[in-house]
């Protein structure tokens, strides 16, 4: 971090000298952890436009897997963002 002025520089120096103490109680920490967990677990509805051909292919694959189209798309997106679904190298 690069301080912008003398006051910020003094605050950074004070912090680095260990002159600051947390006022976060264990109960408050637990409450914030619960907030974070609930935020991450919350589902979000989105709208996406896809081609009719892609939609039909999704429907076919979902039927073959015995799951809904939404569940299939959610699984694909989750696996991609988790790094378990990557492009093939041609």
N, C-alpha and C positions, 0 to 999 in steps of 0.2 A: 504494500500500500504506500502510495506517495502522498504525504500530507499536502494540502493546498495552502495552508497558512501556518503562522506561528502557533495559534491556539490548537489546531489539530495536531501539530507536531508535539506539543506539550502533552496532549491527551494520549497519544500513541506511546510516548516515552514513559508516562506514568503507568500505563497498562503493562508495558514490557518490564517495568521494575517490579511488577506484582503488587501494586498499590490498590488494585481493585478487588473487591470481594463480591461474589454472587449473593443475591438475596433470594435466590430460588430455593424454596423449601422442597423437601422430598414429596410432599403432597401436591404441590404446584407442578413439579416436574412430571409426576405421574399423570396429572390432568392434561398437560401439554402433550405427553406421549399418546394419550388416548385420542386427543384431537387429531394428531398427525395420523394415527392408525385409521381413524374413521374417515379422514379425508382421502387417504390412499385407497380405501376399500370401496368408496362410493362409485357407483356406476354412472356413466354419462351417456345420454342418448345423443347420437349424431345422425345427420342425414348425409348420404353420399350418393352421387349420381354415377352409375356404371352402365356399361353398354348392355343391351338386351342379350347379346351372346354370352357375356360374362355372367349375367344373372342366371341364364339357363344352365350354364355349366356349374354354377354354385348350387342351384337347386338339385341337379343330378348328383353331385358329390354328397350333398347333405342327405339326400334320400338313401344313397348307398351306405352312408355311415349311420343312418337311423337317427339323425339329429336335425334340429331346425336350421334353416339358413342363417339365422342370427347367431346361433351357437357356433356354427362353422366359421363364419366371418370373424366373430370375436376370438375364437381359438387361433385362427390364422394371424390376426393382428397381434395377439398376445405373444405367440411364438416368434413372430418377426421382431417385435420390440425387445424380447428377451434374448435375441441373438441365436435362437434355435432354428430359424428359418432364413436361409441365405440364398442369394442367386447362385446358380450353377455357373462355373467357369466354362465357357465354350471352347 
